[in-house]
Amino acid sequence: MTASARLRTLVVADSPAQLVVGNLGAAALSLLSAPIVARAIGPDGRGETAAAIALFFIVPIVLAFGMPLEVRRVAATTDGKAALRSARVFCALSVFLSVPVAIVAWLTLFADFEDSARIVAAVGLALSPLAMSWMCDSSVLIAHLRYRAVLVVRIAYPAIYVSLVLVWWILGLATTATVLAANIAGTAGTFVVALVLTRTSVRGAYRPLGSLSRGAVRYAGSAVAESASSRLDQVLVLPLLGAAQAGMYSVAVTVAAVPLALGQALGASFFPLVARTGGAERAKLKAEAARVGVALALLSTPVLAAASYVGIPIVFGEAFEPAVRVAVVSVIGGGAMLAAYVCSMALAAEGRGVRMTIAQIIALVAGIGLLYLLGPPFGAVGAAAASSVSYLLLLAFLLVSLNVPLGDLRVRTSDFTESVARLLRRV
């Protein structure tokens, strides 16, 4: 098969490669918007928007309480429609929690924002149920191996957000408030796109909400801790280190998170396989998932570190040159995050949410403790070191939690090629 024919096959086939394209496309769009925002509103504004957007990410996951993963588990062996209908009811009811959360943030974290930015940030938190809904929709699409549809969902949010940011920038209207408004528009647009793609109307059978919620509880702690581990630091560094250092740190974190796109695709490719098998075959799949996840991390981390060293001053401008050191430290954690995500999906597929929760909480506590220990004396670099150590600890705990022979986890030469081949394999 010629190279062009192989490329056409990958584009047409509904393979995990579609998820890679979607995740990397979303990451690329985020990277595109990052320097625009940074140059338009400076380190201080970048720090404020990073903190608010981090909460836009964390709060829906906290309120969802593990529901998206439970919906994915159910949908892996059914059509998922009954579970999805009930999950949407759950999301709608959560508005009674999201509004009080928005009010608390208005009075505390957003208190020093300009008035317009403060209002928009609070509205964004109040609309958290929209993000909860499209996360559940995306889970069904992943469980049904509809990777092309997942690609569309993943791209929708950053495409809308970046487009609006570009408009604000061109018109000279880029402020903290307008950037946050663009983010909210991206969430609302993704909500609509996901509704259309899942093709699940309100009419039809509903899975008992009580049983669905009980199943979700197994994943709740892990989901909350995972979201906190990945974004809470961006909230905490604002009052701890100041807006300027928070801006440097947010740039580094944006770069370091790029490998996660690969981890999400790899984890999605293993999830239904692990969920549908058992015994020795399941143990073999879990070990393979861990090995190829680590192999892919080892491949991507050095490349991203080199790219950060060269690219950040060029892309973000001289004002963000101190972010280079922060990014180089952060990408170590980014690689560990990639591999840890693959391992966590293997555990989620067999319903071991409690073990995931323990791992995430240990990593979260260690990360926050190290942030307060290393952040004040070393600034954003210290915060990056704290984050990287926490992700390495998380990976180590998850590898042990897989309960497979240690020898089966030893990375082999073939795992490096398999990590790429699995992403491109047609389902």
C-alpha distance (Angstrom), angle and dihedral (degrees) to the residues before:
residue distance angle dihedral
M1 . . .
T2 3.79 . .
A3 3.79 121.7 .
S4 3.81 92.0 -109.8
A5 3.80 92.1 49.0
R6 3.80 90.6 49.3
L7 3.80 90.2 50.7
R8 3.81 91.4 50.3
T9 3.81 89.4 50.5
L10 3.79 91.5 53.0
V11 3.79 92.1 48.5
V12 3.80 94.1 48.5
A13 3.83 98.3 38.0
D14 3.80 118.0 88.0
S15 3.81 91.4 -128.0
P16 3.80 134.3 140.3
A17 3.79 84.7 -95.6
Q18 3.80 85.9 78.0
L19 3.78 88.8 58.6
V20 3.78 90.5 49.1
V21 3.79 89.6 52.2
G22 3.79 91.1 48.0
N23 3.80 95.2 47.2
L24 3.79 95.0 43.0
G25 3.80 90.1 44.0
A26 3.79 90.2 52.7
A27 3.80 90.4 47.2
A28 3.81 91.2 48.3
L29 3.80 91.5 51.1
S30 3.79 90.3 48.8
L31 3.79 89.6 51.2
L32 3.80 89.1 48.7
S33 3.79 92.2 54.1
A34 3.82 94.6 42.8
P35 3.83 97.6 71.9
I36 3.79 91.7 40.9
V37 3.78 91.0 54.0
A38 3.80 92.1 41.3
R39 3.80 93.8 51.6
A40 3.81 93.6 42.4
I41 3.80 100.3 49.4
G42 3.82 103.1 17.3
P43 3.81 130.9 -134.2
D44 3.81 94.1 -53.8
G45 3.80 94.3 52.1
R46 3.80 90.2 42.2
G47 3.80 89.6 54.7
E48 3.81 92.7 50.8
T49 3.81 94.8 47.2
A50 3.82 90.6 46.1
A51 3.80 91.0 54.0
A52 3.82 93.6 47.7
I53 3.81 94.3 44.9
A54 3.81 89.7 48.2
L55 3.81 87.9 58.0
F56 3.81 90.0 46.9
F57 3.81 85.0 58.9
I58 3.82 99.6 41.0
V59 3.81 101.7 43.5
P60 3.85 97.3 57.8
I61 3.81 90.4 49.9
V62 3.79 92.0 48.4
L63 3.81 92.3 48.5
A64 3.82 92.2 44.3
F65 3.82 87.0 61.9
G66 3.80 95.9 -158.5
M67 3.81 94.8 -46.2
P68 3.85 97.4 130.0
L69 3.82 92.7 55.8
E70 3.80 92.6 46.5
V71 3.81 89.7 49.9
R72 3.81 88.8 50.5
R73 3.81 91.8 50.0
V74 3.81 92.3 50.5
A75 3.81 93.1 43.8
A76 3.83 91.0 52.5
T77 3.82 88.9 72.5
T78 3.85 101.9 25.3
D79 3.79 138.1 35.5
G80 3.81 87.0 -92.9
K81 3.81 95.4 -142.3
A82 3.80 97.3 117.8
A83 3.79 91.2 48.2
L84 3.80 92.0 46.9
R85 3.81 93.2 51.4
S86 3.79 90.8 52.9
A87 3.79 91.5 44.7
R88 3.80 90.0 55.3
V89 3.81 90.1 53.8
F90 3.80 87.9 51.5
C91 3.82 90.1 51.1
A92 3.80 92.7 49.4
L93 3.81 92.0 51.7
S94 3.80 91.0 51.1
V95 3.81 89.9 74.6
F96 3.81 85.8 84.7
L97 3.81 86.7 65.7
S98 3.79 100.8 36.0
V99 3.80 94.0 57.8
P100 3.84 94.4 55.4
V101 3.82 89.0 46.7
A102 3.81 89.1 53.4
I103 3.80 91.0 50.7
V104 3.82 91.9 51.0
A105 3.82 91.2 49.7
W106 3.81 89.7 47.8
L107 3.79 89.8 56.6
T108 3.81 96.6 42.9
L109 3.81 125.8 18.6
F110 3.81 95.2 22.9
A111 3.81 94.3 43.9
D112 3.81 94.2 103.0
F113 3.82 95.1 45.8
E114 3.79 120.0 106.4
D115 3.82 110.9 -92.1
S116 3.81 96.0 -104.3
A117 3.81 93.1 47.2
R118 3.79 90.5 46.6
I119 3.80 91.9 55.0
V120 3.81 94.7 46.3
A121 3.81 92.5 47.0
A122 3.81 91.4 52.4
V123 3.81 91.9 48.0
G124 3.80 89.5 51.5
L125 3.80 91.1 56.7
A126 3.81 92.5 45.9
L127 3.83 88.9 56.1
S128 3.81 93.1 55.8
P129 3.86 92.2 118.7
L130 3.82 88.7 71.4
A131 3.80 90.7 61.6
M132 3.80 91.0 43.9
S133 3.79 89.9 55.4
W134 3.78 96.8 51.4
M135 3.81 90.8 46.1
C136 3.80 88.9 58.2
D137 3.81 90.9 46.3
S138 3.79 90.5 50.6
S139 3.80 90.3 51.5
V140 3.80 91.1 57.9
L141 3.80 91.7 49.0
I142 3.81 91.2 51.1
A143 3.80 92.9 47.3
H144 3.81 89.8 52.5
L145 3.82 91.6 48.5
R146 3.82 91.4 -118.1
Y147 3.77 92.3 148.7
R148 3.77 95.3 160.2
A149 3.81 90.2 57.9
V150 3.80 90.1 47.4
L151 3.80 87.9 53.0
V152 3.80 90.0 57.0
V153 3.82 92.1 49.0
R154 3.80 92.6 48.0
I155 3.79 93.0 48.5
A156 3.82 96.5 43.9
Y157 3.80 97.3 72.1
P158 3.83 99.7 47.6
A159 3.81 92.1 38.7
I160 3.81 91.9 57.1
Y161 3.80 93.1 40.7
V162 3.80 95.8 48.2
S163 3.81 93.1 44.2
L164 3.79 91.4 55.0
V165 3.81 92.8 44.0
L166 3.80 89.1 53.2
V167 3.81 90.1 51.6
W168 3.82 92.1 49.6
W169 3.81 90.3 47.9
I170 3.81 94.7 48.9
L171 3.80 91.4 47.6
G172 3.79 92.1 45.6
L173 3.81 91.1 -117.0
A174 3.81 99.2 117.4
T175 3.80 109.7 132.3
T176 3.77 134.9 141.6
A177 3.81 89.1 -93.8
T178 3.82 96.4 50.5
V179 3.82 92.8 44.6
L180 3.80 90.1 52.8
A181 3.81 90.5 46.0
A182 3.81 89.0 54.1
N183 3.79 88.9 52.5
I184 3.80 91.8 52.3
A185 3.80 90.5 48.9
G186 3.81 88.8 53.6
T187 3.80 91.1 53.5
A188 3.81 92.8 48.3
G189 3.80 92.2 47.9
T190 3.82 91.9 49.3
F191 3.80 89.6 50.4
V192 3.81 89.9 58.1
V193 3.81 94.2 44.1
A194 3.81 92.0 51.1
L195 3.81 91.8 49.7
V196 3.79 90.3 54.5
L197 3.81 95.5 46.3
T198 3.81 97.0 49.4
R199 3.81 92.0 51.9
T200 3.80 93.8 -152.9
S201 3.80 115.8 144.1
V202 3.79 125.9 -161.6
R203 3.82 89.1 -108.9
G204 3.78 116.4 87.6
A205 3.77 140.7 50.2
Y206 3.79 121.5 -23.5
R207 3.78 125.2 -152.3
P208 3.82 110.5 -127.7
L209 3.78 104.5 -90.1
G210 3.79 91.2 -143.2
S211 3.81 94.7 58.6
L212 3.81 91.5 42.7
S213 3.80 90.9 51.4
R214 3.80 92.1 48.0
G215 3.78 89.5 53.6
A216 3.78 91.2 47.3
V217 3.80 92.0 54.2
R218 3.82 89.1 70.8
Y219 3.80 89.0 64.7
A220 3.80 98.9 33.1
G221 3.77 98.4 90.1
S222 3.78 92.6 45.4
A223 3.80 93.8 47.6
V224 3.80 93.1 47.6
A225 3.79 93.5 45.7
E226 3.81 92.0 45.4
S227 3.79 92.5 52.3
A228 3.79 90.9 45.6
S229 3.81 91.3 49.0
S230 3.79 91.7 52.6
R231 3.82 100.0 41.6
L232 3.82 112.9 10.9
D233 3.79 91.0 82.6
Q234 3.81 89.6 61.8
V235 3.80 88.2 56.3
L236 3.81 94.8 46.1
V237 3.81 97.3 46.4
L238 3.81 91.1 61.9
P239 3.84 95.8 69.1
L240 3.83 93.1 26.9
L241 3.82 101.0 50.7
G242 3.81 104.3 12.9
A243 3.79 132.1 -109.6
A244 3.83 96.6 -73.0
Q245 3.82 95.5 53.3
A246 3.81 88.9 41.8
G247 3.80 87.9 55.6
M248 3.82 91.4 52.6
Y249 3.77 90.9 47.7
S250 3.81 93.5 48.8
V251 3.81 90.9 54.6
A252 3.81 91.1 51.3
V253 3.80 92.3 47.0
T254 3.81 91.2 49.9
V255 3.80 90.1 55.5
A256 3.82 94.7 42.6
A257 3.81 92.0 52.0
V258 3.82 93.0 62.6
P259 3.87 94.4 91.4
L260 3.80 89.7 56.4
A261 3.81 87.2 75.4
L262 3.80 88.2 65.1
G263 3.79 91.9 45.3
Q264 3.80 92.1 52.4
A265 3.79 91.4 52.1
L266 3.78 93.0 46.3
G267 3.80 92.3 46.4
A268 3.81 91.0 49.3
S269 3.81 90.9 53.1
F270 3.83 91.7 54.4
F271 3.82 98.8 39.3
P272 3.84 100.3 79.2
L273 3.82 92.2 39.2
V274 3.80 93.2 54.4
A275 3.83 91.6 42.7
R276 3.81 92.7 54.4
T277 3.80 98.8 45.6
G278 3.76 135.7 62.0
G279 3.77 144.7 -173.8
A280 3.78 120.3 19.3
E281 3.81 92.9 -8.7
R282 3.81 91.7 56.5
A283 3.81 91.6 48.8
K284 3.80 89.3 51.2
L285 3.80 91.7 50.8
K286 3.81 92.8 48.3
A287 3.79 91.7 51.4
E288 3.79 90.9 48.2
A289 3.81 91.2 49.1
A290 3.81 90.9 53.0
R291 3.80 94.3 46.8
V292 3.78 97.1 48.4
G293 3.81 90.7 44.0
V294 3.78 91.4 55.2
A295 3.81 91.0 43.2
L296 3.80 91.8 53.0
A297 3.81 90.0 48.6
L298 3.80 91.0 52.2
L299 3.80 89.6 50.8
S300 3.79 97.4 47.9
T301 3.82 103.7 38.4
P302 3.84 99.8 69.1
V303 3.79 91.5 45.0
L304 3.79 92.7 51.6
A305 3.81 92.7 45.9
A306 3.81 91.1 54.0
A307 3.80 91.6 45.5
S308 3.82 90.6 50.9
Y309 3.79 92.5 51.2
V310 3.79 91.9 53.3
G311 3.78 102.9 30.3
I312 3.81 109.3 43.0
P313 3.84 97.2 70.3
I314 3.80 90.4 46.0
V315 3.80 97.6 45.1
F316 3.81 101.8 35.5
G317 3.79 99.7 31.0
E318 3.79 135.1 -117.0
A319 3.79 92.9 -65.9
F320 3.81 88.4 69.3
E321 3.80 97.9 46.3
P322 3.85 90.9 110.9
A323 3.82 86.7 63.0
V324 3.84 89.7 71.7
R325 3.80 93.6 77.5
V326 3.78 90.5 43.7
A327 3.81 91.6 51.9
V328 3.81 94.6 48.6
V329 3.81 89.4 55.4
S330 3.82 92.2 42.7
V331 3.81 96.3 53.7
I332 3.81 90.0 65.6
G333 3.77 87.6 63.3
G334 3.80 89.6 43.0
G335 3.79 90.6 60.3
A336 3.80 91.7 47.7
M337 3.82 88.7 48.6
L338 3.82 90.2 54.9
A339 3.81 93.5 53.3
A340 3.82 93.2 40.6
Y341 3.80 91.5 54.2
V342 3.81 91.6 55.1
C343 3.82 90.8 49.8
S344 3.80 92.2 47.4
M345 3.81 91.6 53.1
A346 3.80 89.8 52.8
L347 3.80 89.2 53.4
A348 3.81 92.2 44.5
A349 3.79 90.7 52.6
E350 3.81 90.7 61.1
G351 3.80 93.1 44.3
R352 3.80 97.6 -108.4
G353 3.76 96.2 142.2
V354 3.81 94.7 142.8
R355 3.79 91.6 60.5
M356 3.81 89.6 48.1
T357 3.80 89.7 50.9
I358 3.79 93.3 52.0
A359 3.81 91.3 49.8
Q360 3.79 93.6 48.4
I361 3.79 94.1 46.5
I362 3.81 92.6 50.3
A363 3.80 90.6 50.2
L364 3.82 92.2 44.7
V365 3.81 94.5 51.0
A366 3.81 91.2 46.4
G367 3.81 91.5 47.9
I368 3.80 95.1 49.8
G369 3.79 92.3 45.0
L370 3.79 91.9 50.7
L371 3.81 90.7 45.3
Y372 3.80 91.5 59.0
L373 3.80 90.4 42.6
L374 3.82 98.7 46.8
G375 3.80 102.5 24.2
P376 3.83 102.3 72.4
P377 3.84 96.7 47.4
F378 3.82 98.2 37.0
G379 3.81 103.5 26.7
A380 3.79 119.5 -154.0
V381 3.82 91.9 -9.0
G382 3.80 89.5 58.6
A383 3.80 90.5 48.5
A384 3.81 89.7 51.6
A385 3.81 91.5 49.9
A386 3.80 90.3 50.7
S387 3.79 91.2 51.3
S388 3.81 94.2 47.9
V389 3.80 93.3 49.7
S390 3.81 90.9 50.2
Y391 3.81 92.2 52.4
L392 3.81 92.2 47.8
L393 3.81 88.7 51.5
L394 3.80 90.2 48.7
L395 3.81 91.8 51.6
A396 3.80 92.2 49.5
F397 3.81 92.3 50.9
L398 3.80 93.6 47.1
L399 3.80 92.3 49.4
V400 3.80 89.7 54.9
S401 3.83 90.5 45.0
L402 3.80 92.5 59.4
N403 3.83 87.8 76.1
V404 3.79 95.8 -143.6
P405 3.82 126.2 133.4
L406 3.78 111.8 -79.1
G407 3.79 91.1 -126.9
D408 3.81 90.3 59.4
L409 3.82 89.5 60.0
R410 3.79 94.9 58.1
V411 3.80 107.1 115.7
R412 3.79 113.4 -117.8
T413 3.76 130.3 -157.8
S414 3.80 90.1 -111.5
D415 3.81 90.6 57.4
F416 3.81 91.3 70.0
T417 3.80 92.6 58.7
E418 3.81 91.7 38.1
S419 3.82 91.0 54.8
V420 3.79 89.5 61.1
A421 3.80 96.5 35.8
R422 3.83 92.9 53.7
L423 3.79 91.1 55.4
L424 3.80 90.2 54.5
R425 3.78 98.1 40.7
R426 3.76 116.8 117.6
V427 3.81 115.9 -121.0
